[in-house]
Amino acid sequence: MRITTVGLDADDTLWHNETIFRLTQDRFRALMADVASPEALDARLAEVERRNLDLYGYGVKGFTLSLIETAMAFTGGEPPGRMIADILAAGREMLAYPVEPLPGVDLALAELSQSYRLVLITKGDLLHQEQKLAASGLGDLFAAVEIVSEKDASTYTRVFARHGTGAEEAVMCGNSVRSDILPALKAGACAALVPYPLTWAHEMADPPVDHPRFAELASITDLRAWVRWLSR
């Protein structure tokens, strides 16, 4: 098999993301402790987030708006101004959170870039994702960057045709089975799962363990060896 292109997810594949969301959600629970139980709050927030994805997309800004909407639901539509101010402050802190590549990422990408075309394929807010990539110091290793509203099979078909030699000669690597693995396989690419300790409920799915073009890797540092094995 000939492999020319390697696609890489960003959040929780190259740097921390879900951890920051969880910390902010903990902060939200504390803020709302007098009006809602953690269980009720989590359930309502998950419902609101799912409903708002088509409106706000993925990322911190949409999450912050969903926090405000959830707060309104538990305060009769009239949350105190201080509560709204605290939620907005939490959202700003998320946007300003330092970006540092996960262990082994910089070396793994540097090695891969010597033999393959690297393409960053990520969901989220355009400006914030661009800022995180710049802050990571990894930008020069990528031949192309695609910040998309959704990751489905047509996305991977289009991206790998535009920036490579087609999905059949590409590998996608990421931490989400739902977004990085299943649609990439459907498009005809190979796919490598590098799990992150935390996974957003919306991104959960069962890995295709018996698929011949799929592998679950312990670390992104194992990616180059697997891609070379595919190319044997």
Secondary structure as the mmCIF struct_conf table of DSSP 4:
data_model
#
loop_
_struct_conf.conf_type_id
_struct_conf.id
_struct_conf.beg_label_comp_id
_struct_conf.beg_label_asym_id
_struct_conf.beg_label_seq_id
_struct_conf.end_label_comp_id
_struct_conf.end_label_asym_id
_struct_conf.end_label_seq_id
STRN STRN1 THR A 5 LEU A 8
STRN STRN2 ASP A 11 ASP A 11
TURN_TY1_P TURN_TY1_P1 ASP A 12 LEU A 14
STRN STRN3 TRP A 15 TRP A 15
HELX_RH_AL_P HELX_RH_AL_P1 GLU A 18 LEU A 31
TURN_TY1_P TURN_TY1_P2 MET A 32 VAL A 35
HELX_RH_AL_P HELX_RH_AL_P2 PRO A 38 TYR A 56
BEND BEND1 TYR A 58 GLY A 59
HELX_RH_AL_P HELX_RH_AL_P3 VAL A 60 ALA A 73
TURN_TY1_P TURN_TY1_P3 PHE A 74 GLY A 77
HELX_RH_AL_P HELX_RH_AL_P4 GLY A 81 LEU A 95
TURN_TY1_P TURN_TY1_P4 ALA A 96 ALA A 96
STRN STRN4 PRO A 101 PRO A 101
HELX_LH_PP_P HELX_LH_PP_P1 LEU A 102 LEU A 102
TURN_TY1_P TURN_TY1_P5 PRO A 103 GLY A 104
HELX_RH_AL_P HELX_RH_AL_P5 VAL A 105 SER A 113
TURN_TY1_P TURN_TY1_P6 GLN A 114 SER A 115
BEND BEND2 TYR A 116 TYR A 116
STRN STRN5 ARG A 117 LYS A 123
BEND BEND3 GLY A 124 GLY A 124
HELX_RH_AL_P HELX_RH_AL_P6 LEU A 126 SER A 136
TURN_TY1_P TURN_TY1_P7 GLY A 137 GLY A 137
HELX_RH_3T_P HELX_RH_3T_P1 GLY A 139 LEU A 141
BEND BEND4 ALA A 143 ALA A 143
STRN STRN6 ALA A 144 VAL A 148
BEND BEND5 SER A 149 SER A 149
HELX_RH_AL_P HELX_RH_AL_P7 ALA A 153 HIS A 163
BEND BEND6 GLY A 164 THR A 165
HELX_RH_3T_P HELX_RH_3T_P2 ALA A 167 GLU A 169
STRN STRN7 ALA A 170 GLY A 174
BEND BEND7 ASN A 175 ASN A 175
HELX_RH_PI_P HELX_RH_PI_P1 VAL A 177 ILE A 181
HELX_RH_AL_P HELX_RH_AL_P8 LEU A 182 ALA A 187
TURN_TY1_P TURN_TY1_P8 GLY A 188 GLY A 188
STRN STRN8 CYS A 190 LEU A 193
BEND BEND8 PRO A 197 PRO A 197
HELX_RH_3T_P HELX_RH_3T_P3 ALA A 201 GLU A 203
TURN_TY1_P TURN_TY1_P9 VAL A 209 ASP A 210
TURN_TY1_P TURN_TY1_P10 PRO A 212 ARG A 213
STRN STRN9 PHE A 214 GLU A 216
BEND BEND9 ALA A 218 SER A 219
HELX_RH_3T_P HELX_RH_3T_P4 ILE A 220 ASP A 222
HELX_RH_AL_P HELX_RH_AL_P9 LEU A 223 LEU A 230
TURN_TY1_P TURN_TY1_P11 SER A 231 SER A 231
#
